[in-house]
């Protein structure tokens, strides 16, 4: 039963994170399309975002790595896994 509670917490966290990030990215894409973000009017969806991220300097790519590190840490914590 305890594992089910842990899994439920992880699923809830993932859903919350996904929904928040989806909202933020959709707003960002809309801003790009409306010309609110300079020189990114071509960025309209997740497909283009991948290209955009791959062409950034290494220090910006590390922001992505930090986000993954933080999400992983939080998920492992919810599963009571020591790191």
Order of alpha helices (4+ residues) and beta strands (2+ residues): alpha-alpha-alpha
